[in-house]
């Protein structure tokens, strides 16, 4: 199994969540099979999303597309880090 983990800060969590929910089909089309969304208990503007992916290169390419990153920043994401992982 492979995973992509994103950590980011968002100023408008409900707006981000609506965008996230409406892009589920796009994610599935590139092999992102599922996602877990976590909000920091102490600082709710920080979030982590763990994506289960088929092919890590395809998922990374999708998540870093200019139109995708533009959407993220339009809904209040002010910084984002992406980590790619595979099972040993």
OpenMM code with the backbone's topology and positions (N, CA, C; nanometers):
from openmm import Vec3, app, unit

residues = "UNK UNK UNK UNK UNK UNK UNK UNK UNK UNK UNK UNK UNK UNK UNK UNK UNK UNK UNK UNK UNK UNK UNK UNK UNK UNK UNK UNK UNK UNK UNK UNK UNK UNK UNK UNK UNK UNK UNK UNK UNK UNK UNK UNK UNK UNK UNK UNK UNK UNK UNK UNK UNK UNK UNK UNK UNK UNK UNK UNK UNK UNK UNK UNK UNK UNK UNK UNK UNK UNK UNK UNK UNK UNK UNK UNK UNK UNK UNK UNK UNK UNK UNK UNK UNK UNK UNK UNK".split()
positions = [
    Vec3(0.0837, -0.1182, 0.0000),
    Vec3(0.0000, 0.0000, 0.0000),
    Vec3(0.0877, 0.1239, 0.0000),
    Vec3(0.0406, 0.2258, -0.0671),
    Vec3(0.1099, 0.3539, -0.0696),
    Vec3(0.0168, 0.4596, -0.0118),
    Vec3(0.0772, 0.5664, 0.0379),
    Vec3(-0.0024, 0.6741, 0.0963),
    Vec3(0.0621, 0.8081, 0.0649),
    Vec3(-0.0224, 0.9073, 0.0578),
    Vec3(0.0234, 1.0447, 0.0485),
    Vec3(-0.0364, 1.1154, 0.1697),
    Vec3(0.0497, 1.1833, 0.2440),
    Vec3(0.0051, 1.2563, 0.3618),
    Vec3(0.0255, 1.4048, 0.3339),
    Vec3(-0.0806, 1.4821, 0.3531),
    Vec3(-0.0682, 1.6264, 0.3392),
    Vec3(-0.0969, 1.6901, 0.4750),
    Vec3(-0.0182, 1.7891, 0.5071),
    Vec3(-0.0392, 1.8677, 0.6294),
    Vec3(-0.0501, 2.0122, 0.5842),
    Vec3(-0.1529, 2.0794, 0.6331),
    Vec3(-0.1713, 2.2169, 0.5887),
    Vec3(-0.2448, 2.2990, 0.6924),
    Vec3(-0.2391, 2.4286, 0.6709),
    Vec3(-0.3121, 2.5238, 0.7530),
    Vec3(-0.4218, 2.5828, 0.6659),
    Vec3(-0.5428, 2.5893, 0.7196),
    Vec3(-0.6568, 2.6406, 0.6430),
    Vec3(-0.7335, 2.7419, 0.7280),
    Vec3(-0.7743, 2.8513, 0.6640),
    Vec3(-0.8439, 2.9566, 0.7375),
    Vec3(-0.9948, 2.9361, 0.7400),
    Vec3(-1.0491, 2.8600, 0.6458),
    Vec3(-1.1942, 2.8385, 0.6387),
    Vec3(-1.2201, 2.6891, 0.6213),
    Vec3(-1.2257, 2.6190, 0.7338),
    Vec3(-1.2388, 2.4740, 0.7305),
    Vec3(-1.3652, 2.4252, 0.6590),
    Vec3(-1.4840, 2.4814, 0.6844),
    Vec3(-1.6043, 2.4348, 0.6129),
    Vec3(-1.5948, 2.4540, 0.4615),
    Vec3(-1.5373, 2.5642, 0.4193),
    Vec3(-1.5216, 2.5893, 0.2748),
    Vec3(-1.4245, 2.4882, 0.2141),
    Vec3(-1.3139, 2.4607, 0.2834),
    Vec3(-1.2180, 2.3615, 0.2355),
    Vec3(-1.2855, 2.2251, 0.2248),
    Vec3(-1.3644, 2.1875, 0.3260),
    Vec3(-1.4280, 2.0555, 0.3283),
    Vec3(-1.5253, 2.0403, 0.2118),
    Vec3(-1.5997, 2.1460, 0.1790),
    Vec3(-1.6899, 2.1388, 0.0628),
    Vec3(-1.6104, 2.1131, -0.0650),
    Vec3(-1.4997, 2.1835, -0.0826),
    Vec3(-1.4154, 2.1635, -0.2005),
    Vec3(-1.3613, 2.0206, -0.2021),
    Vec3(-1.3155, 1.9733, -0.0892),
    Vec3(-1.2612, 1.8384, -0.0762),
    Vec3(-1.3668, 1.7343, -0.1144),
    Vec3(-1.4865, 1.7490, -0.0612),
    Vec3(-1.5928, 1.6520, -0.0888),
    Vec3(-1.6322, 1.6512, -0.2366),
    Vec3(-1.6325, 1.7672, -0.3005),
    Vec3(-1.6739, 1.7715, -0.4415),
    Vec3(-1.5658, 1.7202, -0.5371),
    Vec3(-1.4442, 1.7020, -0.4884),
    Vec3(-1.3382, 1.6523, -0.5772),
    Vec3(-1.3118, 1.5029, -0.5595),
    Vec3(-1.4006, 1.4313, -0.4922),
    Vec3(-1.3815, 1.2876, -0.4676),
    Vec3(-1.3711, 1.2077, -0.5980),
    Vec3(-1.4526, 1.2400, -0.6970),
    Vec3(-1.4472, 1.1672, -0.8254),
    Vec3(-1.3139, 1.1880, -0.8954),
    Vec3(-1.2641, 1.3107, -0.8926),
    Vec3(-1.1338, 1.3388, -0.9539),
    Vec3(-1.0247, 1.2571, -0.8856),
    Vec3(-1.0293, 1.2521, -0.7537),
    Vec3(-0.9273, 1.1751, -0.6802),
    Vec3(-0.9358, 1.0273, -0.7167),
    Vec3(-1.0566, 0.9736, -0.7228),
    Vec3(-1.0743, 0.8318, -0.7573),
    Vec3(-1.0210, 0.8021, -0.8971),
    Vec3(-1.0376, 0.8950, -0.9893),
    Vec3(-0.9930, 0.8751, -1.1272),
    Vec3(-0.8409, 0.8617, -1.1382),
    Vec3(-0.7669, 0.9163, -1.0423),
    Vec3(-0.6202, 0.9047, -1.0459),
    Vec3(-0.5691, 0.8004, -0.9471),
    Vec3(-0.6602, 0.7197, -0.8921),
    Vec3(-0.6180, 0.6104, -0.8056),
    Vec3(-0.6050, 0.6457, -0.6587),
    Vec3(-0.6662, 0.7553, -0.6172),
    Vec3(-0.6713, 0.7860, -0.4741),
    Vec3(-0.7999, 0.7219, -0.4228),
    Vec3(-0.7833, 0.6122, -0.3465),
    Vec3(-0.8960, 0.5268, -0.3103),
    Vec3(-0.9685, 0.5679, -0.1841),
    Vec3(-0.9051, 0.6402, -0.1002),
    Vec3(-0.9687, 0.6788, 0.0244),
    Vec3(-0.8878, 0.7876, 0.0906),
    Vec3(-0.9504, 0.8527, 0.1862),
    Vec3(-0.8809, 0.9598, 0.2562),
    Vec3(-0.9340, 0.9695, 0.3987),
    Vec3(-0.8439, 0.9925, 0.4891),
    Vec3(-0.8787, 1.0210, 0.6281),
    Vec3(-0.8412, 1.1657, 0.6547),
    Vec3(-0.9350, 1.2414, 0.7110),
    Vec3(-0.9121, 1.3825, 0.7391),
    Vec3(-0.9058, 1.4007, 0.8901),
    Vec3(-0.7997, 1.4650, 0.9364),
    Vec3(-0.7815, 1.4918, 1.0785),
    Vec3(-0.7630, 1.6409, 1.1011),
    Vec3(-0.8232, 1.6894, 1.2077),
    Vec3(-0.8069, 1.8277, 1.2497),
    Vec3(-0.7305, 1.8259, 1.3813),
    Vec3(-0.6306, 1.9127, 1.3931),
    Vec3(-0.5533, 1.9209, 1.5163),
    Vec3(-0.6458, 1.9607, 1.6313),
    Vec3(-0.6436, 1.8842, 1.7393),
    Vec3(-0.7313, 1.9093, 1.8533),
    Vec3(-0.7040, 2.0405, 1.9243),
    Vec3(-0.5800, 2.0863, 1.9227),
    Vec3(-0.5438, 2.2107, 1.9906),
    Vec3(-0.5474, 2.3311, 1.8975),
    Vec3(-0.5169, 2.3093, 1.7719),
    Vec3(-0.5100, 2.4191, 1.6743),
    Vec3(-0.5892, 2.3773, 1.5511),
    Vec3(-0.7220, 2.3990, 1.5519),
    Vec3(-0.8076, 2.3429, 1.4465),
    Vec3(-0.7814, 2.3934, 1.3058),
    Vec3(-0.7045, 2.5000, 1.2888),
    Vec3(-0.6748, 2.5431, 1.1519),
    Vec3(-0.5677, 2.4551, 1.0865),
    Vec3(-0.5042, 2.3676, 1.1647),
    Vec3(-0.4090, 2.2726, 1.1075),
    Vec3(-0.4789, 2.1402, 1.0835),
    Vec3(-0.4602, 2.0873, 0.9635),
    Vec3(-0.5255, 1.9629, 0.9253),
    Vec3(-0.4239, 1.8682, 0.8606),
    Vec3(-0.4569, 1.7403, 0.8687),
    Vec3(-0.3785, 1.6365, 0.8022),
    Vec3(-0.4758, 1.5489, 0.7247),
    Vec3(-0.4413, 1.5198, 0.6001),
    Vec3(-0.5200, 1.4261, 0.5192),
    Vec3(-0.4265, 1.3140, 0.4765),
    Vec3(-0.4694, 1.1911, 0.5022),
    Vec3(-0.3943, 1.0731, 0.4602),
    Vec3(-0.4731, 1.0072, 0.3471),
    Vec3(-0.4112, 1.0039, 0.2307),
    Vec3(-0.4741, 0.9452, 0.1118),
    Vec3(-0.4175, 0.8054, 0.0888),
    Vec3(-0.5034, 0.7071, 0.0665),
    Vec3(-0.4599, 0.5742, 0.0237),
    Vec3(-0.4582, 0.5762, -0.1283),
    Vec3(-0.3440, 0.5390, -0.1865),
    Vec3(-0.3285, 0.5544, -0.3310),
    Vec3(-0.2801, 0.4247, -0.3957),
    Vec3(-0.3134, 0.4098, -0.5245),
    Vec3(-0.2650, 0.2960, -0.6031),
    Vec3(-0.1217, 0.3212, -0.6508),
    Vec3(-0.1021, 0.4331, -0.7171),
    Vec3(0.0281, 0.4667, -0.7747),
    Vec3(0.0671, 0.6041, -0.7218),
    Vec3(0.1726, 0.6058, -0.6457),
    Vec3(0.2114, 0.7288, -0.5766),
    Vec3(0.2427, 0.8430, -0.6729),
    Vec3(0.3057, 0.8128, -0.7865),
    Vec3(0.3387, 0.9185, -0.8838),
    Vec3(0.2136, 0.9870, -0.9377),
    Vec3(0.1093, 0.9088, -0.9670),
    Vec3(-0.0156, 0.9669, -1.0186),
    Vec3(-0.0830, 1.0545, -0.9140),
    Vec3(-0.0841, 1.0075, -0.7904),
    Vec3(-0.1462, 1.0854, -0.6829),
    Vec3(-0.0712, 1.2158, -0.6601),
    Vec3(0.0609, 1.2083, -0.6571),
    Vec3(0.1407, 1.3295, -0.6379),
    Vec3(0.1187, 1.4263, -0.7535),
    Vec3(0.1164, 1.3743, -0.8766),
    Vec3(0.0944, 1.4602, -0.9927),
    Vec3(-0.0398, 1.5324, -0.9811),
    Vec3(-0.1438, 1.4604, -0.9392),
    Vec3(-0.2754, 1.5230, -0.9237),
    Vec3(-0.2739, 1.6294, -0.8131),
    Vec3(-0.2186, 1.5941, -0.6981),
    Vec3(-0.2214, 1.6854, -0.5833),
    Vec3(-0.1366, 1.8099, -0.6040),
    Vec3(-0.0419, 1.8041, -0.6969),
    Vec3(0.0440, 1.9206, -0.7203),
    Vec3(0.0131, 1.9914, -0.8524),
    Vec3(-0.0929, 1.9501, -0.9210),
    Vec3(-0.1353, 2.0217, -1.0418),
    Vec3(-0.1638, 2.1672, -1.0062),
    Vec3(-0.1253, 2.2604, -1.0927),
    Vec3(-0.1535, 2.4014, -1.0625),
    Vec3(-0.3015, 2.4286, -1.0342),
    Vec3(-0.3929, 2.3651, -1.1101),
    Vec3(-0.5343, 2.3911, -1.0839),
    Vec3(-0.5778, 2.3375, -0.9477),
    Vec3(-0.5174, 2.2263, -0.9043),
    Vec3(-0.5513, 2.1706, -0.7737),
    Vec3(-0.4939, 2.2582, -0.6618),
    Vec3(-0.3698, 2.2962, -0.6740),
    Vec3(-0.3112, 2.3811, -0.5694),
    Vec3(-0.3788, 2.5180, -0.5681),
    Vec3(-0.4178, 2.5690, -0.6857),
    Vec3(-0.4916, 2.6959, -0.6900),
    Vec3(-0.6233, 2.6833, -0.6138),
    Vec3(-0.6940, 2.5712, -0.6340),
    Vec3(-0.8207, 2.5489, -0.5616),
    Vec3(-0.7971, 2.5476, -0.4112),
    Vec3(-0.6913, 2.4787, -0.3692),
    Vec3(-0.6606, 2.4707, -0.2257),
    Vec3(-0.6403, 2.6105, -0.1674),
    Vec3(-0.5620, 2.6919, -0.2364),
    Vec3(-0.5335, 2.8249, -0.1843),
    Vec3(-0.6545, 2.9168, -0.1942),
    Vec3(-0.7424, 2.8945, -0.2919),
    Vec3(-0.8655, 2.9733, -0.3033),
    Vec3(-0.9595, 2.9507, -0.1860),
    Vec3(-0.9564, 2.8309, -0.1269),
    Vec3(-1.0462, 2.8016, -0.0145),
    Vec3(-0.9783, 2.8221, 0.1207),
    Vec3(-0.8643, 2.8881, 0.1215),
    Vec3(-0.8050, 2.9279, 0.2479),
    Vec3(-0.6845, 2.8496, 0.2966),
    Vec3(-0.6289, 2.7622, 0.2147),
    Vec3(-0.5069, 2.6926, 0.2552),
    Vec3(-0.3910, 2.7904, 0.2427),
    Vec3(-0.3176, 2.8083, 0.3524),
    Vec3(-0.2094, 2.9064, 0.3482),
    Vec3(-0.0717, 2.8423, 0.3382),
    Vec3(-0.0612, 2.7163, 0.3700),
    Vec3(0.0653, 2.6442, 0.3529),
    Vec3(0.0324, 2.4964, 0.3427),
    Vec3(0.1149, 2.4223, 0.2697),
    Vec3(0.0899, 2.2795, 0.2552),
    Vec3(0.2210, 2.2042, 0.2417),
    Vec3(0.2276, 2.0887, 0.3064),
    Vec3(0.3402, 1.9980, 0.2935),
    Vec3(0.2854, 1.8642, 0.2456),
    Vec3(0.3592, 1.7984, 0.1578),
    Vec3(0.3180, 1.6674, 0.1057),
    Vec3(0.4279, 1.5666, 0.1357),
    Vec3(0.3888, 1.4518, 0.1900),
    Vec3(0.4810, 1.3429, 0.2204),
    Vec3(0.4306, 1.2190, 0.1494),
    Vec3(0.5222, 1.1487, 0.0824),
    Vec3(0.4890, 1.0276, 0.0079),
    Vec3(0.5452, 0.9076, 0.0814),
    Vec3(0.4638, 0.8045, 0.0983),
    Vec3(0.5108, 0.6876, 0.1708),
    Vec3(0.4643, 0.5583, 0.1091),
    Vec3(0.5476, 0.4562, 0.1209),
    Vec3(0.5118, 0.3217, 0.0755),
    Vec3(0.5460, 0.2242, 0.1864),
    Vec3(0.4712, 0.1136, 0.1907),
    Vec3(0.4999, 0.0102, 0.2889),
    Vec3(0.6319, -0.0569, 0.2548),
    Vec3(0.7128, -0.0828, 0.3547),
    Vec3(0.8411, -0.1519, 0.3282),
    Vec3(0.8205, -0.2973, 0.2918),
] * unit.nanometer
topology = app.Topology()
chain = topology.addChain("A")
for resn in residues:
    res = topology.addResidue(resn, chain)
    for name in ("N", "CA", "C"):
        topology.addAtom(name, app.Element.getBySymbol(name[0]), res)
